[in-house]
């Protein structure tokens, strides 16, 4: 395999070789989203409950995310979910991204990752 002869199993070198690579990029993308009131990203806050990737059409994927907020009355929910969806859609291999805000199970501080706890001074 050379630049003149790309790998036939992965004809477009800019496309991730497998779903695992794409999922890692999706998680990293979600880590760039923040609740404007809390200086920790939504992944480290434990707000992402589920991330699913399904093939769409050739070389692209549909992404479905279920997330929650730190409090049901949080007025920023639509903004945060919209930001996450916009950033996921910016990835070239994502054909469709749906971000759904759910309330079950209720979020609790125990869901914050160790990195998030350090950033918030909880450790």
N, C-alpha and C positions, 0 to 999 in steps of 0.2 A: 504494500500500500504506500503510495506516494501522493504528493499534491496533484500530480497528473492523473493518478489512478486511485481515487478514494476507495475506502473499504466498501465493498458491495453491500454489506449488511447495514451500513450506515452511510448512505450516499450523500447526505448533507452533513458536513463536519460540524456545522453550528448547532445541529439537533442533538440533544442528549442521547447517549447510547442506550440508556434504559430509564425506566420509570423511577428507579431509586435516585438517580442523579437529578431528575426533574423535581422529585419530592424534596430533596435537600435544598434546591434553589427556591422552591416555593416557601419552605420554612424560613429560609434566610430573607426572602422578600417580606414575609409577614413580620419578621423581626424589625423591619424598618417602619412599622406602623406603631403609633403611640396614642394613648389616651392623653389629650392635651392637658389634663389636670394631674397626670402622674408621670414622672420622668423615667418610666420603664416601658419597654415595648410590650405589645399585647401577647406575644408568645411567652415571655418570661413572667408576665403577670398571671399566666395560666388561663387566659381568656379563650384560647383556641381549644375547642373540645374535639373537633374531628376535621380531617382533611382527606378528601378522596379525589383520586385522579382516575379518569376514564379516557380511553382513546376517543377522539372525535372523528375528524377525517385525517387523511394521510399526513402524518408528521405533527399533528396537533392534538391537544387534549382539552377535556372539560374538567374544571376544578370546582369542587363543592366544599365549602368551609362552613362549619357550625361553630359559632363563637358566642360568648356571653359578655356581660358587662359586670363591673364591680358592684353595681347597684341597679335594680330595676328602674329607678327613676332617673337614671343618667340620661340627660338630654343630648349627650354627644354620641349616642349609639349609632344613629344613622350616618353621622360624619365618619366615625371610626370604621364602620363596616364598608362605607363607600370608598374610603381611602384604601382599605385592604383590597377591595375588588378592583379598583383602578390600578393599583400597583401589580396585582396578579395578571391583569389583562395586558400590561405593558410587556410581559415576557413573550418573546416571539412564538413559542410553542403552545401558548394558551389561546385556544379559540373561544372559550367561554369560561367565565368565573362567576359563581353565585356564592354570596356570603350571607348566611342566614343567622340572625340573632335569636338565640334560644335562652330559656330561663331554667331548664332542668338538665342537670342538677344545678342548684343555686351555687354561685361562685363563693369561695371562702379563701381567706388568706393562706390556708395550707396548700393551695394550688400554685402559689408563686414558686418559681424555680429558685435554686440556690443563688444563681446570678442575679435574679430579680430581688431576692431578699437582701443581698449585699448592697445593691444599688439603692434600696430604700432604707438602708441602715437597720434592718431587722435582725442582723446576725452580729 
